[in-house]
Amino acid sequence: MFTDAEVKSLNIQFHKWHKDKPAKEVQDPLEYLDQDPGITVEQMLELPKNPQLRAEVLQHRLERQRRLDERMRACGVLPQPIYLDDEVDA
């Protein structure tokens, strides 16, 4: 059992501690998007003329799809089939 004086003292100490403790940093779940922003509109317009850029974009797309597939399988969700441009154009 605590006395009233002890409760007041503990309450003051707790609030001092709580005020001084560092704030927990909230991490944005979509922060990784800033690290890989994709391609610009200018690059999209350049794709038909630049085969090297097109190959890089397709490689990035496959990497993103692989990461998404891994995350979905880790959650127990089966991914949807992937249709690439060549298959859609056919």
C-alpha positions in Angstrom: 0.0 0.0 0.0 1.2 3.5 -0.9 0.6 6.6 1.1 -0.9 9.7 -0.6 2.4 11.4 -0.5 4.1 8.4 -2.2 1.5 8.2 -4.9 1.9 11.9 -5.6 5.7 11.5 -5.7 5.5 8.5 -8.0 3.0 10.3 -10.3 5.3 13.3 -10.6 8.3 11.0 -11.3 6.4 9.0 -13.9 5.3 12.2 -15.8 8.9 13.5 -15.7 10.2 10.2 -17.1 7.4 10.0 -19.7 8.0 13.6 -20.8 11.8 13.1 -21.1 11.8 9.7 -22.9 12.5 9.9 -26.6 9.5 9.7 -28.8 9.0 6.5 -30.7 9.7 7.0 -34.3 6.8 6.0 -36.5 7.9 4.3 -39.7 5.9 4.9 -42.8 5.1 1.5 -44.4 5.3 3.1 -47.8 8.7 4.7 -47.2 10.4 2.3 -49.6 8.6 4.0 -52.5 10.8 7.0 -52.1 13.8 4.8 -52.6 12.6 3.5 -55.9 10.4 6.1 -57.5 10.1 4.4 -60.9 10.4 6.2 -64.1 9.5 9.8 -65.2 7.0 10.8 -67.9 9.9 11.8 -70.1 11.4 8.3 -69.8 8.0 6.7 -70.6 7.8 8.8 -73.8 11.4 7.7 -74.6 10.7 4.0 -74.2 9.8 3.2 -77.8 13.0 4.9 -79.0 15.5 3.6 -76.5 15.8 -0.2 -76.2 18.3 0.0 -73.4 15.9 2.1 -71.3 13.1 -0.3 -72.1 15.2 -3.2 -70.9 16.0 -1.4 -67.6 12.3 -0.6 -67.0 11.3 -4.2 -67.7 14.0 -5.4 -65.3 12.7 -3.0 -62.6 9.2 -4.2 -63.2 10.3 -7.9 -62.8 12.2 -7.0 -59.6 9.1 -5.3 -58.1 6.9 -8.1 -59.1 9.3 -10.6 -57.5 9.3 -8.6 -54.2 5.5 -8.4 -54.3 5.2 -12.1 -54.9 7.5 -12.8 -51.9 5.5 -10.6 -49.6 2.2 -12.1 -50.8 3.4 -15.7 -50.3 4.7 -14.7 -46.8 1.2 -13.6 -45.9 -0.3 -16.8 -47.4 -1.8 -15.1 -50.4 -1.2 -16.6 -53.9 -0.2 -13.9 -56.4 -2.1 -13.2 -59.6 -0.6 -14.2 -62.9 1.7 -11.7 -64.6 1.0 -10.5 -68.1 3.9 -8.9 -69.8 3.6 -6.4 -72.7 4.7 -9.1 -75.2 1.9 -11.4 -74.1 -0.7 -8.7 -74.1 0.3 -7.5 -77.6 0.1 -11.0 -79.0 
